[in-house]
């Protein structure tokens, strides 16, 4: 591990020199890339420096115990050793986690898709509840949450809604949310007071950049139509809504929430590119999962991942068997605890499988 940490330290110093060169500062894309690498390496280097200091202190204390005859000095060295050895263990564990290779998609923005599943009108209402949960979480995290396209449910909520979420490490935090979310509660329309089970699916797609997916614009058919607001109350007089059809794959993307045809086209293209990227990513992940199946799931939208039980006020994540009894708080956007527990579970599994650098 020390050899790896020394190599990281050398690279950190090299990047520190590169980042101040005129060539790097003239190329904003290169400068941004180097700046991000510098910040990522700096966290590991600082932790390694703290670890090196502890190792040095432990070595000094052991030398005193070996060579020193004075009982007072020996007692002080023993006390320092008792204090430093647990610190060494703790820092080693932290460094092992930090040395696990990052998912290159973690820093990407995402396209978040929520669709009503089984359960009729109640499923649409629940899809709306999930939308508000993620919206509140995004606002608390300092992310930008921008609706791309939506279809309202007949009794509230949404049949489906697509959102662009931008900010720092968005995919790294939201990637565990992909899958089937199940709700157990008494619907407002239920006269007998019986608990019903409904579901909504969530898909978290890393937002693909142009370098990730090469699109042949000749493969895309663009159609325009008039955007309509909720309940048909507003009809746009111009054809600002956009529908893109990717002819080779058959994928269709619509966007009508932007103020202009140009804005809707850009958003639709972003979603189309991300969906095509997801197809490639899924194929890649299936190859990996043939070697190792993660306990926190593959991000497949068909996996049942979480249940929101209203009568018991409980939320349970089935992948790690983790439950909390503060459902109203969770629905208000407090999902950071679930994200952290899932991250810990994934890191523990990857450490067990020897995926550290």
C-alpha positions in Angstrom: 0.0 0.0 0.0 2.9 2.4 0.8 4.2 2.0 -2.8 0.8 3.0 -4.2 0.5 6.0 -1.8 4.0 7.2 -2.8 3.1 7.0 -6.5 0.0 9.0 -5.8 2.0 11.6 -3.9 4.5 11.9 -6.9 1.6 12.3 -9.3 0.0 15.0 -7.0 3.2 17.0 -7.0 3.5 16.6 -10.8 -0.1 17.8 -11.3 0.6 20.7 -9.0 3.4 21.8 -11.4 1.3 21.2 -14.6 -1.6 23.2 -13.4 0.3 26.4 -13.1 1.9 26.1 -16.6 0.6 28.7 -19.2 -0.4 26.0 -21.6 -2.7 24.4 -19.1 -4.3 27.7 -18.0 -4.9 28.6 -21.7 -6.9 25.4 -22.3 -9.9 25.6 -19.9 -10.9 22.0 -20.6 -7.4 20.7 -19.7 -7.2 23.1 -16.7 -10.5 21.9 -15.4 -9.4 18.3 -15.7 -6.1 18.9 -14.0 -7.8 20.9 -11.2 -10.2 18.0 -10.5 -7.4 15.5 -10.4 -5.4 17.7 -8.1 -8.3 18.0 -5.6 -9.0 14.3 -5.7 -5.3 13.4 -5.1 -5.0 16.1 -2.4 -7.5 14.2 -0.2 -5.5 11.0 -0.3 -2.1 12.8 0.1 -3.3 14.6 3.2 -4.5 11.4 4.7 -1.2 9.7 3.8 0.8 12.5 5.5 -1.2 12.0 8.7 -0.6 8.2 8.4 3.1 8.7 7.9 3.3 10.9 10.9 1.6 8.3 13.1 4.0 5.6 11.7 7.0 7.8 12.6 5.7 8.4 16.1 5.1 4.6 16.6 8.6 3.9 15.4 10.1 6.5 17.8 8.2 5.1 20.7 9.3 1.5 20.0 12.9 2.6 19.8 12.6 4.3 23.2 11.1 1.1 24.7 14.0 -0.9 23.2 16.8 1.4 24.3 15.7 3.7 27.1 16.3 2.6 30.8 14.6 5.5 32.4 11.2 4.2 33.7 9.5 7.7 33.2 10.6 7.9 29.6 9.5 4.3 29.0 6.0 5.0 30.5 5.6 8.0 28.3 6.6 6.0 25.2 4.2 3.2 26.2 1.3 5.7 26.6 2.1 7.2 23.2 2.2 3.7 21.6 -1.2 2.9 23.1 -2.6 6.1 21.7 -1.0 5.8 18.2 -1.6 2.1 17.3 -5.5 2.5 17.1 -4.9 5.6 15.0 -2.7 3.6 12.7 -5.4 1.0 12.2 -8.1 3.6 11.6 -6.1 5.5 9.1 -5.2 2.3 7.3 -8.9 1.5 6.9 -9.6 5.0 5.6 -6.8 4.8 3.1 -7.9 1.4 1.8 -11.3 2.8 1.0 -9.8 5.9 -0.6 -7.6 3.7 -2.8 -10.7 1.9 -4.3 -10.9 3.0 -7.9 -13.7 5.5 -8.4 -16.5 4.9 -10.8 -15.6 7.3 -13.6 -19.3 8.2 -13.9 -19.6 9.3 -10.2 -18.7 12.9 -11.1 -21.3 13.1 -13.9 -24.7 14.9 -13.8 -27.7 12.7 -14.3 -31.0 12.3 -16.1 -33.5 11.1 -13.5 -36.6 9.3 -14.8 -39.5 8.4 -12.5 -42.4 6.3 -13.9 -45.6 5.1 -12.3 -45.7 1.3 -12.1 -48.4 -1.1 -10.8 -51.1 0.4 -8.7 -53.1 2.6 -11.1 -53.8 6.2 -9.9 -52.0 5.6 -6.6 -48.8 4.7 -8.4 -48.9 8.1 -10.2 -49.5 9.9 -6.9 -46.5 8.0 -5.4 -44.3 8.9 -8.5 -45.2 12.5 -7.6 -44.1 11.9 -4.0 -40.8 10.5 -5.2 -40.3 13.5 -7.5 -40.7 15.9 -4.5 -38.4 13.7 -2.4 -35.6 14.0 -4.9 -36.3 17.7 -5.6 -36.0 18.5 -1.9 -32.8 16.4 -1.6 -31.3 18.1 -4.6 -32.1 21.6 -3.2 -30.6 20.7 0.2 -27.5 19.3 -1.6 -27.1 22.5 -3.7 -27.8 20.8 -7.0 -29.9 22.2 -9.9 -33.1 20.3 -10.6 -34.6 20.9 -14.0 -37.7 19.2 -15.4 -37.2 18.0 -19.0 -40.5 16.4 -19.8 -43.6 15.2 -17.8 -46.9 13.5 -18.2 -49.4 14.1 -15.4 -51.3 11.3 -13.7 -55.1 11.3 -13.9 -55.5 11.8 -10.2 -52.3 13.7 -9.4 -48.6 13.0 -9.5 -47.1 11.8 -12.8 -47.4 8.9 -15.2 -43.8 9.7 -15.9 -41.4 12.6 -15.5 -37.8 13.2 -16.6 -35.4 15.5 -14.8 -31.9 16.8 -15.4 -29.9 17.1 -12.2 -26.6 18.9 -12.2 -24.1 19.6 -9.5 -21.1 17.9 -7.7 -20.9 14.1 -7.8 -24.6 13.7 -8.6 -24.4 10.2 -10.1 -22.1 9.1 -7.3 -24.9 9.9 -4.8 -28.0 9.0 -6.8 -26.8 5.9 -8.6 -28.2 3.6 -5.8 -31.7 5.0 -6.4 -32.3 3.0 -9.6 -34.9 0.3 -9.3 -38.5 -0.3 -8.1 -39.7 1.8 -5.2 -42.8 0.3 -3.5 -45.3 2.1 -1.3 -47.8 0.5 1.2 -50.6 2.8 2.4 -54.3 3.5 2.3 -55.1 5.5 -0.9 -57.3 8.6 -0.7 -59.8 6.8 -3.0 -60.0 3.7 -0.7 -63.4 3.7 1.2 -62.7 0.6 3.2 -59.4 1.8 4.7 -57.4 -1.1 3.2 -53.7 -0.8 2.7 -52.7 -1.0 -1.0 -49.3 -1.7 -2.5 -48.2 0.4 -5.5 -44.9 1.0 -7.2 -42.9 3.4 -9.2 -39.7 2.8 -11.1 -36.7 5.1 -10.9 -33.8 5.2 -13.4 -30.7 7.2 -12.8 -28.7 7.7 -16.0 -25.2 9.3 -16.0 -25.4 12.3 -18.3 -23.4 11.4 -21.4 -21.1 14.0 -22.9 -20.4 14.2 -26.6 -17.1 12.3 -26.2 -19.0 9.4 -24.5 -21.6 8.8 -27.2 -20.9 9.6 -30.9 -24.2 10.5 -32.4 -24.7 10.6 -36.2 -27.3 13.4 -36.6 -28.4 11.7 -39.8 -29.8 8.9 -37.6 -32.1 11.3 -35.7 -35.5 12.4 -36.9 -36.7 15.6 -35.4 -40.5 16.4 -35.1 -42.0 19.5 -33.5 -45.5 19.9 -32.0 -47.4 22.3 -29.8 -46.6 22.0 -26.1 -49.6 21.5 -23.7 -49.7 22.4 -20.1 -51.4 20.5 -17.2 -55.0 19.6 -17.9 -54.8 21.1 -21.3 -55.3 24.6 -19.8 -52.4 26.1 -21.8 -51.8 25.5 -25.5 -48.6 26.9 -26.9 -49.3 28.9 -30.1 -45.9 27.8 -31.6 -44.5 24.4 -32.1 -41.9 24.6 -29.4 -42.1 21.0 -28.2 -39.6 18.5 -29.7 -39.7 14.8 -30.4 -36.4 13.1 -31.3 -36.4 9.5 -32.8 -33.1 7.6 -32.9 -33.8 5.4 -36.0 -31.1 2.7 -35.4 -32.4 2.0 -31.8 -36.0 3.1 -32.0 -35.5 5.3 -28.9 -38.0 8.2 -28.8 -37.4 11.3 -26.6 -39.8 14.2 -26.1 -39.3 17.6 -24.4 -41.9 20.3 -24.0 -41.0 22.0 -20.7 -38.5 24.5 -22.1 -39.5 27.9 -23.2 -38.3 27.6 -26.8 -37.9 24.9 -29.5 -34.1 25.4 -29.3 -34.1 24.8 -25.5 -36.3 21.7 -25.9 -34.1 20.3 -28.6 -31.0 20.7 -26.5 -32.7 19.0 -23.5 -34.1 16.2 -25.7 -30.7 15.6 -27.3 -29.1 15.4 -23.8 -31.7 12.8 -22.7 -31.3 10.7 -25.9 -27.5 10.7 -25.6 -27.8 9.6 -21.9 -30.2 6.8 -22.8 -27.9 5.5 -25.5 -25.0 5.7 -23.0 -27.0 3.7 -20.5 -27.5 0.9 -23.0 -23.7 0.6 -23.5 -23.1 1.0 -19.7 -25.6 -1.8 -19.0 -23.9 -4.1 -21.5 -20.6 -3.3 -19.8 -22.0 -3.9 -16.3 -23.5 -7.2 -17.3 -20.1 -8.4 -18.4 -18.7 -7.4 -15.0 -21.6 -8.9 -13.0 -20.9 -12.3 -14.6 -17.8 -12.2 -12.5 -19.2 -10.4 -9.4 -22.8 -9.6 -8.4 -22.9 -6.6 -6.1 -25.1 -6.8 -3.0 -26.4 -3.3 -3.7 -27.6 -4.3 -7.1 -26.7 -3.4 -10.6 -28.9 -0.3 -10.9 -31.4 -2.3 -13.0 -34.7 -0.6 -12.9 -36.5 -4.0 -12.5 -34.9 -4.7 -9.0 -37.2 -4.0 -6.1 -35.0 -1.9 -3.9 -37.0 0.0 -1.2 -40.4 -0.1 0.5 -42.1 3.0 2.0 -44.6 1.6 4.6 -46.9 4.4 5.7 -49.0 2.6 8.5 -45.7 1.7 10.3 -43.9 5.0 9.3 -41.0 2.8 8.1 -38.7 2.9 5.1 -36.7 -0.3 4.3 -33.9 -0.8 1.8 -34.0 -4.4 0.8 -30.5 -4.6 -0.6 -28.8 -4.1 2.7 -31.7 -4.8 5.1 -31.5 -1.2 6.5 -34.7 0.3 8.0 -35.6 3.7 9.5 -38.8 4.8 11.2 -38.9 8.4 10.1 -40.9 8.1 6.8 -42.2 11.7 6.7 -38.6 13.0 7.0 -37.4 10.7 4.3 -40.2 11.8 2.0 -39.2 15.4 2.7 -35.8 14.6 1.0 -33.7 13.3 3.9 -32.2 10.3 2.0 -28.5 11.0 2.7 -28.5 8.3 5.4 -29.6 5.6 2.9 -27.1 6.8 0.3 -24.2 6.7 2.9 -25.2 3.2 4.1 -25.3 1.9 0.5 -22.0 3.5 -0.2 -20.4 1.8 2.8 -21.9 -1.6 1.8 -20.5 -1.3 -1.7 -17.1 -0.2 -0.5 -16.9 -3.1 2.0 -17.8 -5.5 -0.7 -15.2 -4.1 -3.1 -12.6 -4.2 -0.4 -13.5 -7.9 0.2 -13.1 -8.6 -3.5 -9.7 -6.9 -3.5 -10.6 -4.0 -5.8 -8.3 -1.5 -4.1 -5.6 0.1 -6.4 
